[in-house]
Amino acid sequence: MKIAGRKTLIAAATSVFALTGWAHADTPQVSEVEIDTSFLSAEGMNVMDFYPGLADDLEARIRAQVAPSDDPTGPTLRVDVREISLDGETMLPDSMEFNKLEGVMSYSGGEGEAVTVPVSVSAQSGEVAATEGVIVVQPSEADFYNAMMDVFVGAVVDAIPD
């Protein structure tokens, strides 16, 4: 019971931080976030079978990292996810593992400035020999998914111009 309560408290504190954290001056403002995962439904790709909520998840994670803008003509952010693969194979195994997440981020500012940046995140397997005193723990599928998504979103937000 204490563990569940602690997790709830941490989640609540994280939510408050996420809601108040965007007020910092260096946080980019965005009035619209659009995620396109249609490319992932192409023949030879099965990622959408495993992660049908991928677009919504990415959008929520991005919105937590940017400041909302009420200006309807304000900056827009579009992310086209182009590839999710495991060692170059776009047909993911039943274990739902992937180690590459790739796309293109397009940011259009309110004054017509536009930036398009490719974003690619890849991970190495945990089969690397650990140094003495280090214990290697293989992440769960959910841990790995969250890590890949968080790093990808961080790269997208970092690519937004000042």
N, C-alpha and C positions, 0 to 999 in steps of 0.2 A: 504494500500500500504506500509506503513512504517513497519507493522508487517511482511509482506512477505519479504521485503528487509532485515529486521533484522534477520529473520530465515535463509535467504540465506547467510548473513554475518557470522552467527554463524556456519552454515554448512561448509562454506569455511574455517573458522578458525579451526574448528574441523578437517577437512581434512588435512590441513597443519600440524597441531599438530600430527595427526596420522602418516603422512608420515615422519616427522622429529623425532617423539618420539622414534622410534625403535633404534636410534643410541646410546642410552645409553648402557653402558657396561653390566648392569644386565638383559637386555632383551635377552631372548633365541633366538638362530639362528635356523632356520628351512629351509631346501631346498625343502621339499615336505610336503604338507598337504593333507591328504586323509580323507574324511568323508564317512562313510558307514551307510546308513539309511535303508538298505534292510530288516533288521529285523522288521522294522515298517510297512512293507507291509504284515505281517503274518495275518492269519485268526484271526478275533477278534480284529483287530486294524484298525482304520480308520483315523489316524492322517495324513497320506499322502494324503488323499482326501482333507483335509483342508489346509495343508501346503506342497504343492508339491515342493516348493523351499527351504525346510528346510536345505538340505545338502549344497546348494550353500550359503545360509545365514550364516550357521555355519562356513564354510570355509572362507568367507569374513571377518567375525568377528574375527576369529583366526588370519588370516593373518595381520589384523590391530594391533594385539597385540604382534607379533613376528617379529624378524629381518630376512629379506630374506637372504639366503645363495646361492651364485652362484655355489658352489661346488656340482656337481651332486652326489657325494658319501657322501654328508653331512648329517646332522641329518634329520630324517623323523618323522612326527607326524601323527598318525592315530587315529581317533575317531570313535568308533562303538556306535551308538545311539541304545540302546536296549529297552527303554520304555519311552513312554510319556503317562501319564494317569491322570485321575481326580479321586481322592479319591480311587485309586487302580483299577478303571475301564478303560480298554484300548480302549473301544468304547466311543469316546468323544461325548458329546451332540452337537446339532446343533449350540449352542453358541460358539463352538470351544474352550471351556475352558479346561485348564489342570493345575495341580498343582504339577506334578512330572516329572522330566526330568532326565533320568539315562542312563549311558553308561560306556564305558571303553576307557581310553586313553592309547595308546602305543607310546612310544618315543624311537627311536633307534638313538643313537649318532654315529658320524663318526668313532669312534674307536671300534665299536662293542658293546658298553654298551647299554643295553635295560632296559626300565622301563615300567611296565604296572600297571595302577592305576585305580580302579573303581571311577567314578565320579557320584554323585547323588545330585540333587538339588530339594528341595520341598518347597512349600509355604503353609501358613495357610490362611484360609479365613479371610475376613475383618469383620467377625461377632463378633470379640472380643470387649468387652466394652472399650470404650475410656476413658482415664483419663480426669479429669476436665480441660477445656481449650484446648483440642485437638479435632480437627475436622477430622473425618475419611471420606476419599473420595475413593470410589471404582474406581479402575483403569479401563480404557477401555480395550477391548480385545487386541489392539495393544500395549498399555502400558504394560500390563501384559506379553505378548509374549516377548517384548523387554527386560523386566526385567529378566525373566527366562533365556532367551538366554544369556544375558550379564553375569549373575552370573555363568551359566554353563561354558561359555568360560573362565571367570576369573579363575574358579576352574581347568580347563584343563591347562591353561597357568601356573598357580601356581604350578602344579604338575610336570612340566618339570624340570629335575634336573639341577643344576648349572654347 
